[in-house]
Structures are given as structure tokens and as C-alpha cells.
Amino acid sequence: MAPGKVSWSRGSVDTESGGDLLTAGSGGSDGPVGSPGSIRAGIDRLVRLYRTPNGRKLVRYSMVSVISASVSFATLFVVFGILHLWSQVPSVIFANTVASVPSYLLNRQWTWGKTGRSHLFKEVIPFWTASLIGMALAILAAAWARQFTTEHSLHHVLATVIVLGANCGAFGVLWLVKFMIFNRLFRTGDAGEIALADSSR
């Protein structure tokens, strides 16, 4: 499999040629969904996933995504929902710009274990290019939210809920694509890079 390609199957997810993201759980049924057996099996799969280099990156990337999304939503809620500083589109631009800062720092240093100064052309510019693409999608979603709320003369509270939902949808669409991009940008070259970074701390 070519580097960066993602393959979804019953028991595997691969973002690099190693194919080690999720090899657990390819056996038989663990019982009905929601049963104690299926829950334990799911936890076991997550543990085994986290113990692989790529799996640990994916889990940490997911946690950073939750943090950056929370920053974006909180900022958007304050500037648009409470303070009424701007309309939907500029509020979304500002919120996503603010959230991009912790996303870059945490992903580079914690998820991929890179240290030292950032490389302008190999890391900073590609990261912000990917972020701007995501922001463009968020702007389109915000523009739709503005048009929808205006056409239906919705209350500001409901308009806030809609713009938050539109921003969340735009964020989710590019989630996996950005992981593959960051996996190339911040790669340190060793399959055990995360474990080595952890052991040095």
C-alpha cells in the first residue's frame, strides 16, 4: 500500500505502509452490540491500537482534534452567540484561526513528537494551507447557515446553534484528510518515534 493511503476494512486501518493501526478484532463476534463482551472487546482493540506507533498517533490526533474543536466552538459561541461582534462568516474565520494555533503546537510536539524550531516551508506553510482549506469549507458552511437563518427569520439563539453545527460538520469532513497530511509533515522518520519521544521525557 502506498504511503498515506487509507484502507478501511473489517479489522484494519492503514495510514502508512506498515499497516499496524488496527489489526486486532478480526476474529468472530463478541456478542450483541452494547453487551459486556462487546464492550470489553472494543476496549481491548483500542488498547492494542494505542500500543502501535501509528495507532498512538491517531489516538493523540483525535484528542487534539477534540481540544481544537472545543476552542473553535467556544470562541465562536462567545464572539457570535454572546458578544455579537460579527456575523456568521467573520466569526467562523476568527474562531478557526484561534483554534489552529493549539492544533499546530499539540500535533507537532505531542502527537508526532517533533521538537526544535518549525520549518517554514516544510511544516508551517503546508499546515496553514491545509487549515485554510478547512477554513474555506467552514466559511461555506457559515454562509449557508447565515442564508438559512435569514430566510427563515430565526432567533439569534437558534442561529447560533445552526452556525455551530455547520462549523462542526465542516470540521469533521476534513478530519481524516488532515491526519494524512500531518502524518507526512511531522514525520520524524522512525517507526517507533512516539515511543522514543515518550521515553526521553
Long-range contacts (C-beta under 8 A, 24 or more apart in sequence): 3-184, 4-180, 4-183, 4-184, 6-176, 6-180, 13-58, 14-54, 15-54, 15-58, 15-179, 15-180, 15-183, 16-54, 16-183, 18-53, 18-54, 18-191, 20-52, 20-53, 20-54, 20-55, 21-49, 21-52, 21-54, 21-55, 21-58, 22-48, 22-49, 22-55, 23-48, 23-52, 24-48, 24-49, 53-191, 53-192, 53-193, 53-194, 53-195, 56-194, 56-195, 57-111, 57-112, 57-183, 57-194, 58-179, 60-110, 60-111, 60-194, 61-107, 61-111, 61-179, 61-182, 64-102, 64-103, 64-106, 64-107, 64-110, 64-111, 65-103, 65-171, 65-175, 67-102, 67-103, 67-106, 68-99, 68-100, 68-102, 68-103, 68-106, 69-99, 69-168, 69-171, 71-98, 71-99, 71-102, 72-96, 72-98, 72-99, 72-167, 72-171, 73-164, 73-167, 73-168, 75-99, 76-163, 76-164, 76-167, 77-160, 77-164, 80-160, 80-163, 81-156, 81-157, 81-160, 81-164, 84-156, 87-146, 88-142, 88-143, 88-145, 88-146, 88-149, 88-159, 88-163, 89-139, 89-142, 89-143, 89-146, 91-142, 91-163, 92-135, 92-138, 92-139, 92-141, 92-142, 92-163, 92-167, 93-135, 93-138, 93-139, 95-167, 96-131, 96-134, 96-135, 96-138, 96-167, 97-135, 100-128, 100-131, 103-131, 104-131, 107-182, 107-186, 108-186, 111-182, 111-186, 112-182, 112-183, 112-186, 112-187, 112-188, 112-193, 112-194, 113-188, 113-193, 113-194, 113-196, 113-197, 113-198, 114-186, 114-188, 115-197, 122-185, 123-185, 123-186, 126-181, 126-185, 127-182, 127-185, 130-174, 130-178, 130-181, 130-182, 133-174, 134-170, 134-171, 134-174, 134-178, 137-170, 137-173, 137-174, 138-166, 138-167, 138-170, 138-171, 140-170, 141-166, 141-167, 141-169, 141-170, 142-166, 142-167
